[in-house]
Amino acid sequence: MAEVVLLQDDLAVRKYTLNGVRALIGRCREASIQLEDKTVSAKHAVIEPVSGTARACQYAIQDLCSTNGTRVGSSVVRRSPLNDGDTFEIGGYRFRFFADECRLLFPSLLEG
């Protein structure tokens, strides 16, 4: 199952499982990934499964016209596919996307 991991100093501090549905990222209460920082818009970005692709675990991230933008790797993006291991930044937060097998990379940090 696909997962997004919040990183701090390149260490995993929190994980979010993507259950094949749209995940809103932002400051609002409705956000699946809620971030409390003024550099993050209320509805900043969304991660969603991409239909019609050959890969079952294909996801994309889309910026929702946020004030400070969304970065994948070093590029500011409006919409971008997420590949296994990609990093993305929203405000002062850095995440890594795992298409699958996240537990193999961070087994002790992500149990439970």
N, CA and C atoms as a LAMMPS dump frame, in Angstrom:
ITEM: TIMESTEP
0
ITEM: NUMBER OF ATOMS
336
ITEM: BOX BOUNDS ff ff ff
-5.0000000000000000e+02 5.0000000000000000e+02
-5.0000000000000000e+02 5.0000000000000000e+02
-5.0000000000000000e+02 5.0000000000000000e+02
ITEM: ATOMS id mol type element x y z
1 1 1 N 0.84 -1.178 0
2 1 2 C 0 0 0
3 1 3 C 0.887 1.243 0
4 2 1 N 0.498 2.248 -0.739
5 2 2 C 1.287 3.472 -0.854
6 2 3 C 1.255 4.265 0.449
7 3 1 N 2.383 4.906 0.751
8 3 2 C 2.5 5.691 1.977
9 3 3 C 3.287 6.968 1.721
10 4 1 N 2.989 7.98 2.521
11 4 2 C 3.735 9.226 2.54
12 4 3 C 4.345 9.339 3.93
13 5 1 N 5.635 9.633 3.986
14 5 2 C 6.349 9.717 5.259
15 5 3 C 6.847 11.138 5.465
16 6 1 N 6.501 11.716 6.605
17 6 2 C 7.007 13.03 6.99
18 6 3 C 8.422 12.854 7.498
19 7 1 N 9.334 13.645 6.952
20 7 2 C 10.747 13.552 7.327
21 7 3 C 11.166 14.762 8.146
22 8 1 N 12.057 14.519 9.081
23 8 2 C 12.701 15.591 9.822
24 8 3 C 14.166 15.215 9.913
25 9 1 N 15.024 16.039 9.325
26 9 2 C 16.46 15.727 9.247
27 9 3 C 16.683 14.344 8.637
28 10 1 N 15.937 14.037 7.577
29 10 2 C 16.011 12.768 6.848
30 10 3 C 15.617 11.545 7.67
31 11 1 N 14.97 11.751 8.809
32 11 2 C 14.444 10.641 9.602
33 11 3 C 12.923 10.648 9.511
34 12 1 N 12.336 9.464 9.419
35 12 2 C 10.884 9.341 9.359
36 12 3 C 10.298 9.653 10.728
37 13 1 N 9.359 10.601 10.782
38 13 2 C 8.743 10.953 12.061
39 13 3 C 7.249 10.647 12.093
40 14 1 N 6.631 10.499 10.912
41 14 2 C 5.211 10.154 10.864
42 14 3 C 4.882 9.602 9.492
43 15 1 N 3.969 8.643 9.449
44 15 2 C 3.567 8.097 8.156
45 15 3 C 2.073 8.272 7.952
46 16 1 N 1.702 8.378 6.703
47 16 2 C 0.308 8.491 6.294
48 16 3 C 0.078 7.444 5.207
49 17 1 N -0.885 6.565 5.403
50 17 2 C -1.189 5.535 4.421
51 17 3 C -2.205 6.073 3.423
52 18 1 N -1.922 5.87 2.16
53 18 2 C -2.834 6.277 1.096
54 18 3 C -3.654 5.052 0.709
55 19 1 N -4.923 5.112 0.928
56 19 2 C -5.793 3.956 0.704
57 19 3 C -6.466 3.986 -0.664
58 20 1 N -5.779 4.483 -1.66
59 20 2 C -6.339 4.522 -2.998
60 20 3 C -7.387 5.606 -3.194
61 21 1 N -7.438 6.55 -2.253
62 21 2 C -8.378 7.664 -2.367
63 21 3 C -7.607 8.978 -2.295
64 22 1 N -8.271 10.048 -2.621
65 22 2 C -7.703 11.393 -2.618
66 22 3 C -7.333 11.808 -1.191
67 23 1 N -6.13 12.34 -1.003
68 23 2 C -5.675 12.805 0.313
69 23 3 C -5.358 14.298 0.229
70 24 1 N -6.139 15.099 0.937
71 24 2 C -5.938 16.536 0.988
72 24 3 C -4.842 16.871 1.989
73 25 1 N -3.96 17.807 1.63
74 25 2 C -2.888 18.265 2.509
75 25 3 C -3.113 19.746 2.768
76 26 1 N -3.113 20.14 4.046
77 26 2 C -3.272 21.55 4.364
78 26 3 C -3.524 21.796 5.831
79 27 1 N -3.887 23.033 6.15
80 27 2 C -4.153 23.423 7.533
81 27 3 C -5.598 23.167 7.963
82 28 1 N -6.521 22.991 7.025
83 28 2 C -7.937 22.861 7.376
84 28 3 C -8.22 21.531 8.09
85 29 1 N -9.309 21.511 8.82
86 29 2 C -9.696 20.309 9.574
87 29 3 C -10.008 19.121 8.684
88 30 1 N -10.441 19.38 7.455
89 30 2 C -10.803 18.296 6.536
90 30 3 C -9.588 17.589 5.933
91 31 1 N -8.422 18.157 6.131
92 31 2 C -7.211 17.602 5.505
93 31 3 C -6.866 16.234 6.076
94 32 1 N -6.551 15.301 5.191
95 32 2 C -6.07 13.975 5.599
96 32 3 C -4.682 14.081 6.215
97 33 1 N -3.883 14.982 5.65
98 33 2 C -2.549 15.275 6.177
99 33 3 C -2.597 16.726 6.63
100 34 1 N -2.832 16.904 7.919
101 34 2 C -3.029 18.242 8.482
102 34 3 C -1.701 18.797 8.98
103 35 1 N -1.346 19.995 8.485
104 35 2 C -0.08 20.639 8.832
105 35 3 C -0.371 22.007 9.425
106 36 1 N 0.097 22.222 10.625
107 36 2 C -0.178 23.481 11.305
108 36 3 C 1.024 24.409 11.203
109 37 1 N 1.072 25.135 10.101
110 37 2 C 2.153 26.072 9.855
111 37 3 C 1.627 27.143 8.912
112 38 1 N 1.973 28.388 9.147
113 38 2 C 1.47 29.491 8.33
114 38 3 C 1.989 29.467 6.901
115 39 1 N 3.036 28.678 6.618
116 39 2 C 3.542 28.571 5.254
117 39 3 C 2.724 27.584 4.424
118 40 1 N 1.769 26.91 5.066
119 40 2 C 0.913 25.925 4.408
120 40 3 C -0.477 26.532 4.245
121 41 1 N -1.028 26.463 3.041
122 41 2 C -2.377 26.964 2.793
123 41 3 C -3.407 26.028 3.426
124 42 1 N -4.61 26.544 3.662
125 42 2 C -5.676 25.732 4.254
126 42 3 C -5.916 24.462 3.431
127 43 1 N -6.009 24.619 2.125
128 43 2 C -6.109 23.487 1.195
129 43 3 C -4.954 23.659 0.212
130 44 1 N -3.822 23.1 0.576
131 44 2 C -2.564 23.363 -0.118
132 44 3 C -2.381 22.486 -1.36
133 45 1 N -2.554 21.184 -1.176
134 45 2 C -2.303 20.241 -2.269
135 45 3 C -3.123 18.976 -2.048
136 46 1 N -3.153 18.154 -3.063
137 46 2 C -3.857 16.88 -2.967
138 46 3 C -2.997 15.8 -3.62
139 47 1 N -2.996 14.619 -3.005
140 47 2 C -2.371 13.441 -3.608
141 47 3 C -3.519 12.53 -4.004
142 48 1 N -3.507 12.083 -5.255
143 48 2 C -4.612 11.249 -5.707
144 48 3 C -4.119 10.146 -6.618
145 49 1 N -4.845 9.011 -6.596
146 49 2 C -4.477 7.932 -7.514
147 49 3 C -4.755 8.367 -8.946
148 50 1 N -3.921 7.895 -9.848
149 50 2 C -4.065 8.226 -11.254
150 50 3 C -4.753 7.053 -11.938
151 51 1 N -5.904 7.307 -12.511
152 51 2 C -6.625 6.235 -13.199
153 51 3 C -6.094 6.075 -14.613
154 52 1 N -6.268 4.906 -15.134
155 52 2 C -5.871 4.641 -16.507
156 52 3 C -4.388 4.429 -16.71
157 53 1 N -3.658 4.121 -15.636
158 53 2 C -2.231 3.861 -15.783
159 53 3 C -1.974 2.363 -15.69
160 54 1 N -0.856 1.948 -16.224
161 54 2 C -0.497 0.527 -16.198
162 54 3 C -0.104 0.082 -14.794
163 55 1 N 0.421 1.021 -14
164 55 2 C 0.876 0.688 -12.649
165 55 3 C -0.268 0.862 -11.664
166 56 1 N -0.487 -0.121 -10.831
167 56 2 C -1.593 -0.077 -9.865
168 56 3 C -1.377 0.971 -8.79
169 57 1 N -0.131 1.291 -8.475
170 57 2 C 0.176 2.202 -7.362
171 57 3 C 0.537 3.605 -7.838
172 58 1 N 0.097 4.018 -8.979
173 58 2 C 0.48 5.328 -9.49
174 58 3 C -0.326 6.439 -8.818
175 59 1 N 0.371 7.431 -8.296
176 59 2 C -0.252 8.598 -7.668
177 59 3 C 0.342 9.859 -8.265
178 60 1 N -0.395 10.961 -8.105
179 60 2 C 0.098 12.268 -8.528
180 60 3 C -0.202 13.266 -7.421
181 61 1 N 0.611 14.316 -7.357
182 61 2 C 0.369 15.409 -6.419
183 61 3 C -0.005 16.644 -7.232
184 62 1 N -0.98 17.384 -6.742
185 62 2 C -1.424 18.599 -7.426
186 62 3 C -1.504 19.739 -6.431
187 63 1 N -0.863 20.829 -6.774
188 63 2 C -0.946 22.035 -5.961
189 63 3 C -2.313 22.673 -6.191
190 64 1 N -2.951 23.143 -5.13
191 64 2 C -4.287 23.73 -5.224
192 64 3 C -4.219 25.255 -5.179
193 65 1 N -3.357 25.823 -6.025
194 65 2 C -3.156 27.282 -6.083
195 65 3 C -2.737 27.835 -4.72
196 66 1 N -1.85 27.122 -4.058
197 66 2 C -1.37 27.533 -2.737
198 66 3 C -0.533 28.802 -2.842
199 67 1 N -0.379 29.473 -1.718
200 67 2 C 0.415 30.701 -1.676
201 67 3 C 1.896 30.428 -1.892
202 68 1 N 2.419 29.372 -1.268
203 68 2 C 3.864 29.107 -1.301
204 68 3 C 4.285 27.969 -2.213
205 69 1 N 3.352 27.367 -2.917
206 69 2 C 3.694 26.34 -3.9
207 69 3 C 4.02 24.98 -3.311
208 70 1 N 4.195 24.031 -4.21
209 70 2 C 4.528 22.64 -3.88
210 70 3 C 5.727 22.249 -4.718
211 71 1 N 6.701 21.611 -4.086
212 71 2 C 7.918 21.176 -4.782
213 71 3 C 7.994 19.659 -4.8
214 72 1 N 8.361 19.118 -5.946
215 72 2 C 8.714 17.707 -6.062
216 72 3 C 10.163 17.697 -6.484
217 73 1 N 11 17.07 -5.654
218 73 2 C 12.444 17.185 -5.879
219 73 3 C 12.825 18.64 -5.702
220 74 1 N 13.44 19.231 -6.699
221 74 2 C 13.837 20.637 -6.606
222 74 3 C 12.953 21.552 -7.459
223 75 1 N 11.891 20.997 -8.038
224 75 2 C 11.042 21.773 -8.95
225 75 3 C 9.707 22.148 -8.331
226 76 1 N 9.305 23.396 -8.537
227 76 2 C 7.96 23.821 -8.161
228 76 3 C 7.015 23.251 -9.211
229 77 1 N 5.946 22.593 -8.745
230 77 2 C 5.042 21.923 -9.674
231 77 3 C 3.604 22.374 -9.473
232 78 1 N 2.866 22.293 -10.528
233 78 2 C 1.407 22.475 -10.459
234 78 3 C 0.766 21.108 -10.278
235 79 1 N 1.253 20.125 -11.048
236 79 2 C 0.831 18.731 -10.934
237 79 3 C 2.007 17.875 -11.374
238 80 1 N 2.231 16.787 -10.628
239 80 2 C 3.366 15.93 -10.951
240 80 3 C 3.077 14.508 -10.511
241 81 1 N 3.495 13.524 -11.32
242 81 2 C 3.402 12.137 -10.845
243 81 3 C 4.352 11.94 -9.672
244 82 1 N 4.009 11.024 -8.792
245 82 2 C 4.889 10.653 -7.685
246 82 3 C 5.403 9.245 -7.941
247 83 1 N 6.706 9.12 -7.992
248 83 2 C 7.331 7.823 -8.166
249 83 3 C 7.896 7.357 -6.837
250 84 1 N 8.053 6.066 -6.703
251 84 2 C 8.572 5.488 -5.47
252 84 3 C 9.874 6.165 -5.064
253 85 1 N 9.918 6.695 -3.843
254 85 2 C 11.119 7.346 -3.33
255 85 3 C 11.186 8.839 -3.565
256 86 1 N 10.245 9.411 -4.331
257 86 2 C 10.245 10.852 -4.573
258 86 3 C 10.066 11.629 -3.273
259 87 1 N 10.743 12.761 -3.173
260 87 2 C 10.513 13.668 -2.055
261 87 3 C 9.726 14.868 -2.565
262 88 1 N 8.891 15.41 -1.676
263 88 2 C 8.172 16.628 -2.013
264 88 3 C 8.09 17.499 -0.779
265 89 1 N 7.951 18.813 -1.017
266 89 2 C 7.928 19.791 0.07
267 89 3 C 6.683 20.646 -0.014
268 90 1 N 6.091 20.853 1.143
269 90 2 C 4.936 21.73 1.301
270 90 3 C 5.248 22.611 2.501
271 91 1 N 5.356 23.915 2.263
272 91 2 C 5.776 24.817 3.337
273 91 3 C 7.14 24.372 3.838
274 92 1 N 7.288 24.298 5.149
275 92 2 C 8.549 23.858 5.735
276 92 3 C 8.62 22.362 5.97
277 93 1 N 7.683 21.611 5.398
278 93 2 C 7.614 20.165 5.614
279 93 3 C 8.174 19.417 4.412
280 94 1 N 8.896 18.344 4.704
281 94 2 C 9.469 17.5 3.652
282 94 3 C 8.926 16.087 3.813
283 95 1 N 8.491 15.495 2.705
284 95 2 C 7.893 14.164 2.697
285 95 3 C 8.595 13.28 1.685
286 96 1 N 8.462 11.972 1.891
287 96 2 C 8.915 10.99 0.896
288 96 3 C 7.725 10.086 0.585
289 97 1 N 7.527 9.836 -0.705
290 97 2 C 6.451 8.969 -1.18
291 97 3 C 6.989 7.573 -1.418
292 98 1 N 6.255 6.572 -0.933
293 98 2 C 6.604 5.177 -1.178
294 98 3 C 5.416 4.503 -1.848
295 99 1 N 5.638 3.977 -3.032
296 99 2 C 4.567 3.293 -3.746
297 99 3 C 4.182 2.022 -3.01
298 100 1 N 5.124 1.418 -2.303
299 100 2 C 4.889 0.185 -1.569
300 100 3 C 6.142 -0.148 -0.771
301 101 1 N 6.014 -1.081 0.14
302 101 2 C 7.169 -1.598 0.891
303 101 3 C 7.858 -0.574 1.77
304 102 1 N 7.153 0.428 2.251
305 102 2 C 7.749 1.444 3.116
306 102 3 C 8.332 0.823 4.38
307 103 1 N 7.683 -0.19 4.902
308 103 2 C 8.118 -0.811 6.153
309 103 3 C 9.498 -1.447 6.036
310 104 1 N 9.892 -1.844 4.837
311 104 2 C 11.213 -2.436 4.663
312 104 3 C 12.32 -1.396 4.854
313 105 1 N 12.025 -0.133 4.569
314 105 2 C 13.029 0.914 4.681
315 105 3 C 13.12 1.52 6.072
316 106 1 N 11.994 1.582 6.788
317 106 2 C 11.956 2.176 8.113
318 106 3 C 11.202 1.256 9.071
319 107 1 N 11.601 0.006 9.246
320 107 2 C 10.781 -0.937 10.007
321 107 3 C 10.527 -0.532 11.454
322 108 1 N 11.509 -0.048 12.16
323 108 2 C 11.298 0.254 13.586
324 108 3 C 10.515 1.544 13.792
325 109 1 N 10.615 2.478 12.879
326 109 2 C 9.945 3.756 13.048
327 109 3 C 8.472 3.725 12.651
328 110 1 N 8.092 2.768 11.813
329 110 2 C 6.756 2.794 11.248
330 110 3 C 5.859 1.665 11.729
331 111 1 N 6.248 0.97 12.763
332 111 2 C 5.4 -0.109 13.276
333 111 3 C 4.176 0.468 13.956
334 112 1 N 3.097 -0.283 13.864
335 112 2 C 1.872 0.128 14.555
336 112 3 C 0.983 0.821 13.7
